[in-house]
């Protein structure tokens, strides 16, 4: 069965069962492995993408739910790592193992798009959807504050 | 971890390890009777540093990159002494060879663990870098017809100050001759710390930019032509055997390729990951458990371990550490105090689930292997042994590790076996990814433990005797029998590390291990034995202080009189936390650790929600002296992460086992900390001039005792069992 949607501005059509999680369509069919598999249960946030400007756990999103919509993955956040969140992530040297960071960055980008000057509490609340086992939370917090200031 | 009993043959530059090539100059480190190795990798296998005629400098890095940064730090140390311009340097993963790239600080193995990378390689890499610089200077001297002493270097350039002439390293590589003998470098010829341009100055880790745009590649991302997907149905408990299997429904799954009974479980191969998991889940199976662990229950086992350390169940112990008269003076002590502590199983929870990709050749005689491992050479050996082929026929492709924390380093490299075995079956490349549930159910845990501590004071009130008895599952036998029966001499270092409290000036000490071969999977986990042992030791130390009416920080300080670096971190952290200041509704607790030479002290500030029993940690301060701080900001990052990790172990993380089966399945019942759970973390790095020691896990074991001690300060009640969950807090308060 064919499903058509946009990924990073490009129209794509895939022929896979409609109940396949979007995560696996992105990784296996569209060959963009920057969106990560961590728990398969919407608990860790490593798979976070944008759908029509909102964040979504792609492991919990069926392909059919993305039909006709616009999906953004980490590969499409900016062409050259120039998104303010990506720049702040490097300035604060956030990543350790880095595996969860695609998802963290995608969430942070939505947060700042919706709320350019979030309070500390709002950042903590929003980002607590994610797990970083390396424990880079203090730097994630600082990087979001930096991105908010430096826009 | 120190491995001082094993001699490592010193490697150094020798004349025949300098190689001239068409593109540049290559330097190899000679190991003992070094000869150019002609394996699958050819001559390049020996190259450690290559200077290209266009000025690029390639440096091999033997460390695995799991987020700790030493893949960058090791080449940086070499580049410092060689005086290379950092922007000229390209870091390349070193191919698997213990002889050439093994860590002198880790039994000569290529094994990134124990926070030993910088510590282990530091002196060798500096000397090697200095030798390379000297070879370049000697070559420049002959071209310029000047004496070598007239020459010096600027980054990537040899300079002749009297004439102002300069030669770039790349230019020298174009005409260099192999020196008649390898330069001899003395310690005095190494750079003085004030001349460091790279050490002590943070650089961008080489792989960091790839981690903000999705281009970083872990083995789970590997895709090779014709690759298929595997899934494993593992036995529910260690050693269980297959009794009955029905795969009727599994065979109806579209895209299924085959179902295979393997020595490690049942393997499924399909055209997509989704199909592989669906087919796996559709198999119905009955198992016959191993009597050794069929009835294993973690709670009753821990009660038994407690009886063992209390002497109620007789068992022989293995001596770990003894000083002075051991425990001889306990019976005649003026007063004694004893206490019992317990710690539960804990899980690594690296966010990249374990996985590997293997492509066994159609003739079965060679393999390509992609995986993220803490030991490249152990992965290669395992692949070779599993397939019955020589190690030269294993082409190893090193990938980034999406977290490890000790899980990606067992001797059997269990996580690469499914891909190897299934690829051999189907003669196609196979990727096997564990789900999170697979990763937990087949986890290898920080062992269950019980501890009994007893201290004796003399008539003057001085602490004169210390006795620590530990019972755990035997990690060494399970994780690495080769090291356990070899260099460890049947002493379980993973369980016992940290019980030798050498910096506290306690004259008579004994620590002993009651190892239980429980048949449960156990492993090193960030902080190894320190996490459990220091919880017991540092909490007990607080009880001793209070029993003498002493301030816990001051009491420790008085014991550290002969260890100025230890006293300094304790003093520093007390200042950072404003230790003397009383807080309303909050309290402070302190802990101190000598972790393989790194001196660390921490203070926790907590409050308690008396209704829910939840401990809230508001601030955590750490002072660390890791010797020379090679990459200071990276050290801070590691300490922050270590504290978060330690706080999870202290408060919430708990694996339980019933009938030999792991009871947890995903992050809803194994709860690791999130941003909302963490305190403000304050770190001060004291860069003393000492040889650098580890930073990757040293703060983790500080957290549980500091929190427990703060709880005692706040409530007057002791928490003696980690994790200190809300339920346990309420039960402990109710029982007072």
Interface residues (C-beta under 8 A of the other chain):
Chain A: X20 X21 X24 X27 X28 X31 X32 X33 X34 X35 X36 X37 X38 X39 X40 X41 X43 X44 X46 X73 X74 X75 X77 X78 X81 X86 X89 X90 X93 X94 X95 X96 X97 X98 X99 X100 X101 X102 X105 X123 X124 X125 X127 X128 X129 X130 X131 X132 X133 X134 X135 X136 X137 X138 X139 X140 X141
Chain B: X66 X67 X68 X69 X202 X204 X205 X207 X208 X209 X210 X211 X212 X213 X214 X215 X216 X217 X218 X220 X221 X223 X272 X273 X274 X349 X350 X351 X352 X353 X400 X401 X402 X403 X404 X405 X433 X435 X436 X633 X634 X637 X638 X640 X641 X642 X643 X644 X645 X666 X667 X668 X672 X673 X674 X675 X676 X677 X678 X680 X681
